[in-house]
Amino acid sequence: MNPRNGDEMFAVAVRDINNRLRLPISRSSELLQFLSAPLAAAGLLPEKYNVYNTTPLPDIPSFTQSRWISIIQSTILEFIVPQWDTVLAEEFGTPAILEQYFCPTLKGSWAGFEFALSAYSTLLAIPLSRFAVRLLSSLNLSYPIDELHEYLFRAATGSQTKPRVTDWEGLVRATIAIPSKVANGAIPLKLLIPARLQPREYSEELCDRFERLVDQVSNRITLGDQSAQLQLQSLSHILVKMIQTGSFPLQSTDPFGTSFFRSTLPKIQRRLRGQDSRAYSDAWSSIFLSLPSSAMRTFLASLVSTLPAEQNPLERTDRARRSVKDHARLLRSLLGSLGPDQDELWGVVSSVLVVRNWNEHVARVLVCWASGLTDDRKVNEPVLTELATQVLDVWSSTPHSKNLQISRHKYISTLLMISLSYFPPTSPYLKDLANSPQFLSSVSKYISNLDPIIRRIGMAVAEYVAKLNNRKLDFGDWGGDTQGRMWIRDIRALLDEADGFVKDAAPDSDDEDEEDNVLHTTADAPISTPASEPERLPKTRQTRVYDSDDSLSAYASSSSSSRAPSPTPEELDEIEKDPTLRSGGGLNKKKVTRPVYLADLAGLLRPTKAGEQDEYEKLDVGLRHAEELIRRKKDYGTELEENAANLTITLVGLQDNFDLGGFEEKRQGALLALVFCSPHISAPCIIEQFFHNQYSTTQRFAMLTALALGARELAGLPGPTGPSRSNKQVFPSKMLPTTLHHKYLLDEKAHADAGPVGLLAYDISRLALERGKEEAEDRIPQIIREKQLRLRKPAPSIVDVDEARRVHSVSLFEGSNRPPVQTAFKDVAAEYFIIPLIERFWQHLRDEQTRETRVKAGNGYHGAGSGMILDALVLGQLLRTLSVLVHAARHSIAFLRMLAPQALEVAVTIGTRPVSVAIPTSDEEFEEIGKGEKETSVLASSLELALIVLDACVDLDSGRELGLEQTMLLLSTRDWASEVFRRLEEMGGVEIDKASGDDVNRVRRGAAGVLLKIEEVMGRWRRSMISV
């Protein structure tokens, strides 16, 4: 029969079936008759459907005329699947006949591959459905891209080659688009995406398939396949698509992303160590060199970023040097050898490895690759000359010399010196470099650099170049471990021997296996994990003495019984060790485990809808491990920054509903850790929460204590020296009225100042007074003479030498183990602590006074309740906290011009004006201020704050900024302190009504100290001050 007539007959028959499938079909048997005929003609019809093939089609003339497949597939997806998919699956089971048109189960023939090739494009050309997602997952498993590639190019011959390349390009487009297409289509369908089509899993599978394709093509090259070069071009096409879709990231540290080399590098390494690795290496280098320049740069950067480096990139052991050489050999195998005439490759290498910043390990690998010592024992001097010239251009450029990034200078300088270390001693390039004006002028730029580390790096390069030319140059001052000296000593020791000359490991050594393990670990788990816990010994059952009760066994529970099963001996042992398993959920209850992530910690501390016992255990476990976990996460990525605000709000809002032991101390420690470890986020968050109205006095005290102690820790200052009282001592009862509450406080002689913040404020103000006293004594001749007469030389005493040495060594040991402070308080004091606290206080004061004024005439409302911010108890603590913050921030650049005036203004305002309508204003009622201890405590705290501010100003600039720029504020402070001191002297008593003598003495002492400091400032700057 004429083939042309056969084609026409088959085309007409398929057209009729396609038209009939578009019309309504009433019976499943009729539908199966139409569907069975094309599959039977292609040899893909399952046996159980042969009975429905009542009208067979003519033989299919040629597999190249396969456009009819996509036509029928589109019709099935549009007209048959929505109506018949579920019905046919329930009636006939598997294999479903509809799926045979897209993912045939009978593999091995051309028809199966043709149907699968067409299905990839057809399924993605229409709106996605559940049926399409299921088939795409099956296609990815049964007809992967490497098998389809082999079918297309092994079956392509002669004139059919070009169409098969076109089909390959269409398959690549469809394959790359599947993850995004499925992800976007699954949202409106509310569809659970199969695991194989998840973006990460799918991309990793595609990376593995591509590496397998490279191996297959390299084997065909070895066998002399004529189409091998065409197949390499096809692999370049898919590699470009993979690079464009993000499979080659610059950093391999994203656990949720895809990295080609993280998935395949261990396999590539093993194949390169095989016996037939030459063809595999040539295939990789051919594919790489055929890529566009932008793709080559991304490929090289991703490869370099995936290379596992030593913990010390300047490690100079034989194992570390062999690792450098192996990595250089990997670059040569995948990218080819560097040559002086490869301009495009040099441009890629320069833009990725010279212009960008890497660590010293990459510099060692790059130079070893360029030297040619990965295979030969002879240095490729022309290539090294080209590399050294490009590096020198960067090193000597003006923008680089002005760059303040230390790591950048270390990398480029390392790259330059290691490149020079590979040159033979008689190389003319070394002599020309030493006399080069470009190099000599660059050395002058480095020597004149203001940064000591950068300056020493440039000096070290100059000394090394002089050493290579047998010239003597020694700048000196290389002793010590600071300002880059240790790094320079390490790099000098490394340059004594080139990495490329190290001998390869013996075949039976463990270096190769160790490298595989390192690569595999780096690829699969890029994020550092905590050190594994020591292996626990297996539990051994103890021998028990016989007891009559041991012979008793519980009744077996039936499956329908609602009673919980009886405990086993192992469960009883667990209960004995952990009594919390008795209550709540009993034996079926899961033990609350300690949190590992900060999000887990927030979940434990946050109130839940669970039972009381469960909430109690969560709160107990969370508070017990909160401070330790927060401090451990300080330098661990961005986890603390992401959770700091949430944890802060959760901790300040906690209530001790279960009378937990050490509740306040644990909560205080966690808040302190947050302020210390994340001051940029936690401190502003605490300040904002402090002025909200839902918190109790205890919670506000905890916030202020965290701010004060956190600031001290950031500033490297010690905590309070005196004994600190817990909040339970400051607040002996939670249920008594305010009057009785303060009565018990007065009886126990416990004041609000007894907390750590009060002790700190007291110590700071006392030191300020003592310093002022000593300075005043030094200016009075009579006192100086009396002190000299009293001074006597101390009598010699016998000291135990061993004891003295022990104390000295202990003090040195303790000082060396202090944790380093990374964030100095002086850098964050103004922006995140003091200024936000003062501004928020002014805003709250203005709002509260306005509100009190509006409601004053109505019901006699007053704003001095014990739970409010303007209550004297909280207000005094706020002033003491501000005193501690100001003292810790005295070295801030904004202290004299901004912090000191604003803090002094707060002290004067609170000390002279009422903050609430409940406080009298007339002079006649001044004595009424002392009706309770709290108002006197606020006045004392205000004076102590003013004293601390004035003492810092005198210490820093002798009060110049405050006296000349803030004259009116200084005079107002003097008038206020004078009036307070005058009235105290007029009363003449130790007490003001019911106020305690301790608070009155604090007021007298503070007023006197403020007056002395102001007189000291005015005595020095009186002639320059205005209106004095």
Secondary structure, DSSP 8 states (H G I E B T S, - for coil): --HHHHHHHHHHHHHHHHHHHTS----HHHHHHHHHHHHHHHT---GGGGGG--S-------TT--HHHHHHHHHIIIIIHHHHHHHHHHHH-SS-TTGGGTS-S--SSHHHHHHHHHHHHHHHHS---HHHHHHHHHHHHHS-HHHHHHHHHHS--GGGHHHHHHHHHHHHHHHHHHHHHHHHHHHHHT----GGGSHHHHHHHHHHHHHHHHHHHHHHHHTT-TTHHHHHHHHHHHHHHHHHTTSS-S-S--TTS--HHHHHHHHHHHHHTSTTHHHHHHHHHHHHHTS-HHHHHHHHHHHHHHS---SSTT--SHHHHHHHHHHHHHHHHHH----TT-HHHHHHHIIIIISS---HHHHHHHHHHHHTTTT-SS--HHHHHHHHHHHHHHHTSHHHHH---HHHHHHHHHHHHHHHHTS-TT-HHHHHHHT-HHHHHHHHHHHT-SSHHHHHHHHHHHHHHHHHTT---------SSSTTHHHHHHHHHHTTS-GGGS----TTSSHHHHHHHHHHHHHH--S--------------------GGGG-------TT--S-----HHHHHHHHH-GGGSSTTGGGS------SSHHHHHHHHS--SS-HHHHHHHHHHHHHHHHHHHHHTTTSTTHHHHHHHHHHHHHHT---TT--TTHHHHHHHHHHHHHHH-HHHHHHHHHHHHTSTT--HHHHHHHHHHHHHHHHHHTT----SS----HHHHS--SSS-HHHHHHHHHHTT--GGGSHHHHHHHHHHHHHHHHHHHHHHHH-HHHHHHHHHH----------HHHHHHHHHHHHHHHHTS---SS-HHHHIIIIIIHHHHHHHHHHHHHHHHHHHHHHHHH---S--TTSTTSHHHHHHHHHHHHHHHHHTTTSTTIIIIIHHHHHHHHHHHHHS-SSTTS--SSTTGGGGGGSHHHHHHHHHHHHHHHHHHHHHHHHHTTHHHHHHSHHHHHHHHHHHHHHHHHHHHH-SS-STTS-HHHHHHHHHHHHHHHHHHHHHHHHHGGGSS--
